[in-house]
Amino acid sequence: MASVTLQHFLSLYPKLCGMTGIGRRAAGELGEFYGLDVVVIPTNKPCIRVDHEDRVFADKESKNKALVEEIIKVNKTGQPILVGTDSVEESERLAYELGKAGVNCRALNAKNDELEAQIIAKAGEPGAVTVSTNMAGRGVDIKLGGEREEQKDKVVALGGLYVIGTCRHESSRVDDQLRGRAGRQGDPGESRFFISLED
């Protein structure tokens, strides 16, 4: 069986188009490989998300300890947290560590596809801690205050969704996709990446 490249497969369509929040950065690649132009459409409301400086550690052990401490500290305030990890194994390890520390969290990874919609629906509720693989961050709209936004005002007052990345990825687009889960449609939010020299 012959394999088909993505570029060749997409060229079989008579027209190509799409929308993404990170297209500007990929404009060169989209033009080169697909012959597509990128047009920037301004957001409906300005982004007020606060993107904090990365926290950098010498080793993974120090990073992981600080990461758990940060999640515990923020969780005590009630601000919802979404943690993006690099792998299923890392998401499970972090969920286990948080459980040992008394933090109730939900894991969103390839092992629980049937519960994904439920987990996402609750990820914006006050006190929610969701540990996810980076794939789960793509295209997900986490509603502040829960699925029906009943407690949106409370979450807005807490600062919105706090997104934490456990590493920087080879492609900055993956980082941008994760960060983009917070501060959507003019809502408040925060993001920060924890990285170590061993990553």
N, C-alpha and C positions, 0 to 999 in steps of 0.2 A: 504494500500500500504506500503510495507516494504521500509525502507530507506537503502541506501548503502553508506558506508564510502568511502572517496576518495582513501584511501589505498587499499581497496578491489576492487574498480572499476578499478584502474590502474593495479592491479595484473592480470586482465583479458587479458591484452595485452601481446603478446608473447615477446616483447622487449620494454624496456623503455630507453629513452635517452633525452637529452635536452641541451640547452646552456643558460647561464645566467651570468651576470657580478658580481653576488653576491653569487655564489655557494660555494666559499671557506668557508664562514662563516656558511653555512648551511650543510657542509659536514657530520657532525655527524648525523644530523636529516635525511638527504637523505640516509645515510647508514643504520641507524636503521629502518626507516619506509619502505624504498623501496629497500633496498639491493643494492644501487647504489654507485659506487666509484666516487669521484670528481677528475678530472684532470684539473690542471690550465694551460691554454694556454696563453702565454704572449701576451700583446696587440700589435697591429700592430705598433703603435706609442706610445711613453711615454705620460702619463697623466701629463699635466702641469697646471691643474686646481688648484686654490688657495682656500683651505677650511679654512675660517676664524673661529676664536673662536666664540662660542655661545655668544649671548647677553642675559643676564639673568635679569629679572625684578621681583620686589616683587609682582606685581599684573597684571592682564590682561589689565587693563585700561592703565597703563604705557607702557606695551609692545605694545599695539595696536597703541598708539600715536607715539612711536619711530619707529614702523614698517612703518606707513604712511609717517613719515618724511624721513626715509631712501629711500623709493620708490620714493618720490618726488625729493630728492636730486640726486639719480642715474639717474632717468628719464630725468632730465635736461641735462645730459651729452650725452644722446642718446643711452646709453648701454641698450640692451634689457633685460627685467626682466621676470622671471617665478617665481610666488609665489605659493607655495604648501600649501594648507589649509587642515584642518582636516575634514571638512564637507561642504555640499552644502550651508548650512546656513551661515557658516563663509565666504565662497567665495563670497556670495552675499552681506554680510555686508561690507566686505573689498572693493569690487568693488564699492559699494555705497559711502563709505567714500572717496575713491580715486576720484570718479566722482565729489563729492562735492568740493574736493581740486583742481579740474581742470585737473586731470590726466585721459587721455583717456585710458581705459583698456578693455580687452576682458575677459569674464568669460568662463571657460571651466569646466563644471560640468554636472551632469546627466540630466539637464534640456534642453540641447541644443545639443543632439547627432548628429542631422543632419548637424550642423555647425562645428563639431569637426575637421574634416580634414582641413577646411578653416582656423580655428583659429590656429591650429598647424603650417600650412604652413606660417603664418605671424608672428609667435611667435619669430623668430630670426631676424626680421627686425629691423633696427635702430629705437629707440624710442618705441618699442613695450613693452607693459605691459600686461602680461597674468596671470590671477588669476585662479588657478586650484584646484580641489580636489586632494587628494593624488593618487587616482586611475588613473588619467590622466597622471601621471608621468611614469607609467610602460611601458617600451618598446618604448617610443616616441623618435624619432630622430628629434630634432629641428635643422634645417639647419641655420647656421649663414648667415645673409644677406638675408634671405627669401627663399622661396621654390626653386628658381632657383639659389640661392646664388649670385645674381647680385651685392649685396652690402657687400659681405663677407669681403673684405679687410677693409672696414670701420668699421665693427663690430669687427673684430680681433683687429684693432687699439684701439678700445674702451675697450678691455678686454674680449670680448666674452660674452656669456650668463651669466647673474647673477641670480643664483637660491637662493630663500629665502624660508625657511621653517618657518611656523608660530607656530610650536611646535615640540617636540620630540615625536615619536610614541613608543608604547610599544615594537614593533619589530624594532630593528635598521635596519633591511633589508628594511623597508619602507623608512626610512631616506636615506639610501644608494641609493635606486632607484630614489628618488627625486634628490639627489645631482648629480647622474650620468647623468642627462639630460645635464649638462654643462661639458665642457672639453672633448668632445668625439673626437676620431680619431686624437688626438694630438692638437686639437684646444684649445685656451685659454678659461678660464671660471673662475667663482667664485661661492662660496656657503657660506651661513651663516644661522644659525637658531636663531630665536627669541623665547625665552621661558620665562614663568613666573612661579612663585611658585604656582599659582592658576590653572595651566594647569592640 
